[in-house]
Amino acid sequence: MATQLEKERLAYEQGLSEGKRIMYGKKSATRDIPAGGRHLLSEAAATARYLKIPEDKLSDIVVDFHRERVEAAPNTSKYPETRGESDILLKRYEGMADGGMGRTLIALHESLAFWQKYRMPEQFGKIYNPLVVGTLRERCRVVYMPESDHGPLHFKNVDDPLESWTPRPPEEQGRPWPHTPLFFDGTGSGLHLDEPAVEIFPLATKRLCREHCCSVEEVSEFMVRYNHFWGCGNLLVHDEEGNSVAFDKSSRNRIAVREPDSSGLNYVNGMSSFEPEYEKFINSRRTLYLEKTGQGEDSVEACYFKSCNKVLQNMKRYMDELKREPTLSRLIAVMTSRDPDGPLCKYGKRVHPDQPERQATLVQRLFFLKSRIAFLRQWRGNTPVWEDPWEQVTYTSP
């Protein structure tokens, strides 16, 4: 394991790279980031208008809240793995500052979304509304097949709006295989109206998990113990021996842990849970949100929630089919399915005429785990992802 000094140096380098990317404008995995942090300033301005307060007042509020989060360090008696994490976090912020980001931009980048969900209702009596202060995104699916006619496979659909996408250049060949001994992957998943957060410190929980866990069992114990420090994303982790665990984590405080059945197949889906009680909880919070915001069943967000549920039901059905026919061709067919009532492969269709962006599967990634080779294809102009030729990516030993 790296020393504290090495961890701080790496955190600074990561912060420096992140700061430059935000300030000079570069491509993220699925979005083109405008220079100068304009996307952060734009969302902050939209939030200020929503609350009917000056933009500089909102910025001051978020800066103060971000400071509160940084000072809310975890109890190291309860969470011993977090010793030194405050210093590591501050080194990352130092790097972001040296990359050109000021105090306000760092606070907006790190804590605006968290404040919108967990403090804005308390301070202003208004509920986070993504149509006003953000956007609606049900995104991504991941499937792990430990056995198939082509050996163990890992497949991910990467979703985001078409409006902010341009094709990515070919990937570098011959990089070290990054998924040893554990493969972490996930999807976006969250609640418009969550319960109050128990812990607010911006802990890099998944990074910490990778540092301290070498097995699926250790990951399961760690991520459940650190439940209150992460959320808004479902997670799938597997090893090289066919073991896996899935976490449904739409809420900051609640978690559902899923181990595979006898087939070994495991998977996660955006904005949903496959655990019945968690699914009920998600739907109850959505209903409460619509009631509190006065939205009817034909509103944009109500239709969005219905679409999320339809995708979930189709995902359940297709996973059952895949268990019966665990082949490469069937996996590709499933992850490219475009059912009009809930596509696993999104094709740019709005769920409501007033939905602001067209959601699409922008990238598909297929990993042949035994040979450590990946194939990817992406949406290019008018050519959808399922018509793009596969690009092969080779790796060297880690």
GUZAGU-410804 format. One line per 4 residues: number of its first residue (from 1); their letters; for each residue x, y, z of C-alpha. Coordinates in nm, 2 decimals. Layout:
N
NUM> a> X:Y:Z | ... $
***
This chain:
398
1> matq> 0.00:0.00:0.00 | 0.12:0.35:-0.08 | 0.26:0.58:0.19 | 0.07:0.88:0.31 $
5> leke> 0.31:1.11:0.12 | 0.26:0.91:-0.20 | -0.12:0.93:-0.16 | -0.10:1.31:-0.11 $
9> rlay> 0.13:1.35:-0.42 | -0.11:1.14:-0.63 | -0.41:1.34:-0.50 | -0.24:1.67:-0.59 $
13> eqgl> -0.16:1.54:-0.94 | -0.52:1.42:-0.99 | -0.65:1.76:-0.87 | -0.41:1.95:-1.10 $
17> segk> -0.53:1.74:-1.40 | -0.89:1.79:-1.30 | -0.85:2.16:-1.25 | -0.69:2.21:-1.60 $
21> rimy> -0.96:2.00:-1.76 | -1.23:2.22:-1.61 | -1.05:2.55:-1.68 | -0.93:2.47:-2.03 $
25> gkks> -1.22:2.26:-2.15 | -1.17:1.90:-2.24 | -1.37:1.59:-2.31 | -1.49:1.38:-2.02 $
29> atrd> -1.61:1.02:-2.08 | -1.93:1.14:-2.24 | -1.95:1.52:-2.24 | -1.76:1.81:-2.38 $
33> ipag> -1.66:2.03:-2.09 | -1.66:2.41:-2.18 | -1.36:2.61:-2.07 | -1.36:2.83:-1.76 $
37> grhl> -1.59:2.61:-1.55 | -1.89:2.76:-1.74 | -2.10:2.45:-1.68 | -2.06:2.50:-1.31 $
41> lsea> -2.14:2.87:-1.32 | -2.44:2.81:-1.55 | -2.59:2.55:-1.31 | -2.52:2.78:-1.01 $
45> aata> -2.70:3.07:-1.20 | -3.00:2.85:-1.27 | -3.02:2.75:-0.91 | -3.00:3.11:-0.80 $
49> rylk> -3.28:3.21:-1.03 | -3.49:2.91:-0.90 | -3.44:3.04:-0.55 | -3.48:3.40:-0.65 $
53> iped> -3.15:3.51:-0.48 | -2.84:3.68:-0.62 | -2.58:3.45:-0.78 | -2.30:3.57:-0.55 $
57> klsd> -2.52:3.49:-0.24 | -2.57:3.14:-0.37 | -2.20:3.10:-0.43 | -2.12:3.22:-0.07 $
61> ivvd> -2.37:2.97:0.06 | -2.22:2.68:-0.13 | -1.86:2.79:-0.03 | -1.96:2.79:0.33 $
65> fhre> -2.13:2.45:0.30 | -1.83:2.30:0.12 | -1.61:2.42:0.41 | -1.85:2.25:0.65 $
69> rvea> -1.83:1.93:0.46 | -1.45:1.93:0.45 | -1.44:1.99:0.83 | -1.68:1.70:0.90 $
73> apnt> -1.40:1.44:0.90 | -1.51:1.08:0.97 | -1.46:0.93:1.31 | -1.14:0.74:1.28 $
77> skyp> -1.23:0.51:1.56 | -1.54:0.39:1.37 | -1.37:0.43:1.02 | -1.00:0.36:1.08 $
81> etrg> -0.93:0.35:0.70 | -1.00:0.72:0.68 | -0.69:0.83:0.88 | -0.51:1.09:0.67 $
85> esdi> -0.80:1.13:0.43 | -0.85:1.50:0.52 | -0.49:1.58:0.42 | -0.53:1.38:0.10 $
89> llkr> -0.85:1.58:0.02 | -0.68:1.91:0.08 | -0.39:1.81:-0.14 | -0.64:1.74:-0.42 $
93> yegm> -0.79:2.08:-0.38 | -0.45:2.24:-0.38 | -0.39:2.07:-0.72 | -0.72:2.20:-0.85 $
97> adgg> -0.63:2.55:-0.74 | -0.29:2.53:-0.92 | -0.49:2.41:-1.22 | -0.66:2.74:-1.23 $
101> mgrt> -0.98:2.69:-1.02 | -1.06:2.95:-0.76 | -1.23:2.88:-0.43 | -1.58:2.93:-0.56 $
105> lial> -1.54:2.70:-0.86 | -1.39:2.42:-0.64 | -1.69:2.45:-0.40 | -1.94:2.44:-0.69 $
109> hesl> -1.77:2.14:-0.85 | -1.75:1.95:-0.52 | -2.06:2.05:-0.33 | -2.32:2.23:-0.54 $
113> afwq> -2.51:1.91:-0.63 | -2.48:1.78:-0.27 | -2.61:2.11:-0.13 | -2.90:2.11:-0.38 $
117> kyrm> -3.03:1.78:-0.26 | -2.95:1.78:0.11 | -2.94:2.14:0.23 | -3.14:2.35:-0.01 $
121> peqf> -3.48:2.21:0.10 | -3.38:2.28:0.46 | -3.25:2.64:0.40 | -3.50:2.76:0.14 $
125> gkiy> -3.80:2.52:0.16 | -3.76:2.43:-0.20 | -3.70:2.08:-0.33 | -3.42:1.99:-0.58 $
129> nplv> -3.57:2.01:-0.93 | -3.34:1.87:-1.20 | -3.54:2.03:-1.47 | -3.46:2.37:-1.33 $
133> vgtl> -3.11:2.32:-1.18 | -2.98:2.03:-1.38 | -3.12:1.76:-1.61 | -3.29:1.43:-1.62 $
137> rerc> -3.06:1.13:-1.68 | -3.14:0.76:-1.65 | -2.81:0.62:-1.75 | -2.60:0.31:-1.81 $
141> rvvy> -2.62:-0.07:-1.76 | -2.35:-0.31:-1.67 | -2.36:-0.69:-1.71 | -2.10:-0.94:-1.58 $
145> mpes> -2.11:-1.30:-1.72 | -1.85:-1.52:-1.55 | -1.92:-1.80:-1.80 | -2.01:-1.79:-2.17 $
149> dhgp> -1.92:-1.95:-2.50 | -1.63:-1.69:-2.51 | -1.52:-1.71:-2.15 | -1.59:-1.44:-1.89 $
153> lhfk> -1.74:-1.12:-2.03 | -1.81:-0.77:-1.90 | -2.04:-0.53:-2.10 | -2.14:-0.17:-2.03 $
157> nvdd> -2.37:0.07:-2.21 | -2.26:0.43:-2.14 | -2.55:0.67:-2.17 | -2.57:1.05:-2.17 $
161> ples> -2.73:1.33:-2.37 | -2.66:1.35:-2.75 | -2.65:1.73:-2.73 | -2.32:1.74:-2.54 $
165> wtpr> -2.14:1.45:-2.72 | -1.88:1.43:-2.99 | -1.71:1.11:-3.08 | -1.39:1.02:-2.90 $
169> ppee> -1.06:0.95:-3.07 | -0.92:0.59:-3.08 | -0.80:0.47:-2.74 | -0.44:0.41:-2.66 $
173> qgrp> -0.32:0.06:-2.72 | -0.10:-0.14:-2.49 | -0.19:0.02:-2.16 | -0.16:-0.19:-1.85 $
177> wpht> -0.48:-0.38:-1.77 | -0.64:-0.17:-1.50 | -0.89:-0.42:-1.35 | -0.67:-0.63:-1.13 $
181> plff> -0.75:-0.79:-0.89 | -1.10:-0.64:-0.89 | -1.31:-0.49:-1.16 | -1.52:-0.19:-1.05 $
185> dgtg> -1.80:-0.05:-1.27 | -2.13:0.12:-1.21 | -2.42:0.33:-1.33 | -2.58:0.66:-1.23 $
189> sglh> -2.87:0.62:-0.99 | -3.03:0.87:-0.74 | -3.34:1.03:-0.59 | -3.48:1.37:-0.66 $
193> ldep> -3.60:1.37:-0.29 | -3.37:1.17:-0.06 | -3.36:1.14:0.32 | -3.13:1.38:0.51 $
197> avei> -2.77:1.28:0.48 | -2.61:1.12:0.79 | -2.25:1.19:0.68 | -2.14:1.49:0.46 $
201> fpla> -1.76:1.46:0.43 | -1.66:1.42:0.06 | -1.49:1.09:0.11 | -1.35:0.91:-0.20 $
205> tkrl> -1.51:0.59:-0.08 | -1.45:0.37:-0.39 | -1.09:0.48:-0.41 | -1.05:0.39:-0.04 $
209> creh> -1.22:0.06:-0.10 | -0.98:-0.03:-0.38 | -0.68:0.05:-0.15 | -0.80:-0.17:0.13 $
213> ccsv> -0.99:-0.46:-0.03 | -0.85:-0.75:-0.24 | -1.16:-0.97:-0.26 | -1.53:-0.94:-0.33 $
217> eevs> -1.61:-1.04:0.03 | -1.39:-0.75:0.16 | -1.56:-0.51:-0.08 | -1.90:-0.61:0.03 $
221> efmv> -1.82:-0.56:0.40 | -1.64:-0.23:0.33 | -1.90:-0.06:0.11 | -2.18:-0.16:0.35 $
225> rynh> -1.99:-0.03:0.65 | -1.92:0.30:0.46 | -2.28:0.31:0.34 | -2.34:0.68:0.46 $
229> fwgc> -2.04:0.81:0.27 | -2.16:0.73:-0.09 | -2.46:0.72:-0.30 | -2.62:0.82:-0.63 $
233> gnll> -2.47:0.53:-0.81 | -2.52:0.16:-0.84 | -2.20:-0.05:-0.83 | -2.09:-0.39:-0.96 $
237> vhde> -1.76:-0.55:-0.85 | -1.62:-0.88:-0.96 | -1.29:-1.06:-0.94 | -1.10:-1.29:-1.18 $
241> egns> -1.25:-1.61:-1.03 | -1.61:-1.56:-1.11 | -1.72:-1.40:-0.78 | -1.92:-1.08:-0.79 $
245> vafd> -2.14:-0.85:-0.58 | -2.38:-0.57:-0.69 | -2.49:-0.27:-0.48 | -2.81:-0.08:-0.55 $
249> kssr> -2.75:0.27:-0.41 | -3.00:0.53:-0.52 | -3.01:0.68:-0.16 | -2.73:0.83:0.04 $
253> nria> -2.84:0.62:0.35 | -2.98:0.30:0.21 | -2.81:0.02:0.03 | -2.91:-0.32:-0.12 $
257> vrep> -2.65:-0.59:-0.17 | -2.70:-0.85:-0.43 | -2.50:-1.16:-0.49 | -2.55:-1.36:-0.81 $
261> dssg> -2.76:-1.67:-0.82 | -2.63:-2.01:-0.94 | -2.59:-1.88:-1.30 | -2.32:-1.64:-1.17 $
265> lnyv> -2.47:-1.35:-1.38 | -2.47:-1.02:-1.21 | -2.57:-0.67:-1.32 | -2.67:-0.31:-1.23 $
269> ngms> -2.90:-0.07:-1.40 | -2.94:0.31:-1.39 | -3.20:0.48:-1.16 | -3.34:0.15:-1.01 $
273> sfep> -3.30:-0.14:-0.78 | -3.36:-0.51:-0.83 | -3.43:-0.56:-0.46 | -3.81:-0.55:-0.41 $
277> eyek> -3.81:-0.34:-0.09 | -3.56:-0.09:-0.22 | -3.76:-0.06:-0.54 | -4.07:0.02:-0.33 $
281> fins> -3.87:0.28:-0.14 | -3.75:0.45:-0.47 | -4.10:0.46:-0.61 | -4.24:0.60:-0.28 $
285> rrtl> -3.99:0.88:-0.28 | -4.07:0.96:-0.65 | -4.44:0.97:-0.56 | -4.37:1.21:-0.27 $
289> ylek> -4.15:1.42:-0.49 | -4.43:1.46:-0.75 | -4.68:1.54:-0.48 | -4.46:1.80:-0.32 $
293> tgqg> -4.38:1.97:-0.65 | -4.74:1.96:-0.77 | -4.67:1.75:-1.08 | -4.94:1.53:-1.24 $
297> edsv> -4.90:1.19:-1.40 | -4.84:1.34:-1.74 | -4.56:1.58:-1.64 | -4.21:1.55:-1.77 $
301> eacy> -4.08:1.40:-1.46 | -4.36:1.16:-1.40 | -4.31:1.03:-1.76 | -3.94:1.01:-1.68 $
305> fksc> -4.00:0.79:-1.37 | -4.23:0.57:-1.57 | -3.96:0.52:-1.83 | -3.71:0.43:-1.56 $
309> nkvl> -3.95:0.16:-1.43 | -4.01:0.03:-1.78 | -3.63:0.00:-1.84 | -3.60:-0.19:-1.51 $
313> qnmk> -3.87:-0.44:-1.60 | -3.71:-0.50:-1.94 | -3.37:-0.54:-1.78 | -3.52:-0.80:-1.55 $
317> rymd> -3.67:-0.99:-1.84 | -3.36:-0.98:-2.05 | -3.14:-1.09:-1.76 | -3.36:-1.40:-1.72 $
321> elkr> -3.32:-1.47:-2.09 | -2.94:-1.43:-2.07 | -2.92:-1.68:-1.78 | -3.09:-1.93:-2.01 $
325> eptl> -2.87:-1.85:-2.30 | -2.53:-1.72:-2.17 | -2.36:-1.65:-2.51 | -2.17:-1.36:-2.65 $
329> srli> -2.42:-1.31:-2.94 | -2.71:-1.30:-2.69 | -2.53:-1.06:-2.46 | -2.47:-0.82:-2.75 $
333> avmt> -2.83:-0.85:-2.86 | -2.97:-0.78:-2.51 | -2.75:-0.48:-2.46 | -2.84:-0.34:-2.80 $
337> srdp> -3.22:-0.40:-2.75 | -3.43:-0.09:-2.82 | -3.78:-0.17:-2.69 | -3.99:0.14:-2.74 $
341> dgpl> -4.13:0.11:-2.39 | -3.79:0.11:-2.22 | -3.48:0.05:-2.43 | -3.16:-0.09:-2.27 $
345> ckyg> -2.98:0.07:-2.56 | -3.11:0.43:-2.58 | -3.16:0.58:-2.92 | -3.23:0.95:-2.87 $
349> krvh> -3.60:0.94:-2.80 | -3.75:1.18:-2.55 | -3.98:1.03:-2.29 | -4.19:1.36:-2.31 $
353> pdqp> -4.20:1.64:-2.57 | -4.07:1.88:-2.31 | -3.77:1.67:-2.19 | -3.47:1.90:-2.24 $
357> erqa> -3.22:1.65:-2.38 | -3.22:1.33:-2.59 | -3.07:1.04:-2.40 | -2.87:0.79:-2.60 $
361> tlvq> -2.63:0.51:-2.55 | -2.31:0.69:-2.66 | -2.06:0.41:-2.60 | -2.07:0.03:-2.57 $
365> rlff> -1.77:-0.14:-2.40 | -1.72:-0.52:-2.42 | -1.44:-0.68:-2.22 | -1.31:-1.03:-2.29 $
369> lksr> -1.17:-1.08:-1.94 | -0.96:-1.39:-1.99 | -0.77:-1.25:-2.28 | -0.78:-0.90:-2.15 $
373> iafl> -0.90:-0.75:-2.47 | -1.18:-0.49:-2.50 | -1.40:-0.38:-2.79 | -1.58:-0.05:-2.81 $
377> rqwr> -1.81:0.14:-3.04 | -1.97:0.48:-3.02 | -2.23:0.71:-3.16 | -2.08:0.90:-3.45 $
381> gntp> -2.28:1.18:-3.60 | -2.59:1.02:-3.76 | -2.45:0.67:-3.71 | -2.59:0.52:-3.39 $
385> vwed> -2.37:0.31:-3.16 | -2.52:-0.02:-3.28 | -2.41:0.05:-3.64 | -2.06:0.16:-3.56 $
389> pweq> -1.78:-0.09:-3.62 | -1.62:-0.24:-3.31 | -1.27:-0.09:-3.22 | -1.04:-0.34:-3.05 $
393> vtyt> -0.83:-0.22:-2.75 | -0.54:-0.43:-2.63 | -0.38:-0.42:-2.29 | -0.05:-0.54:-2.14 $
397> sp> -0.01:-0.72:-1.81 | -0.07:-0.50:-1.51 $
***
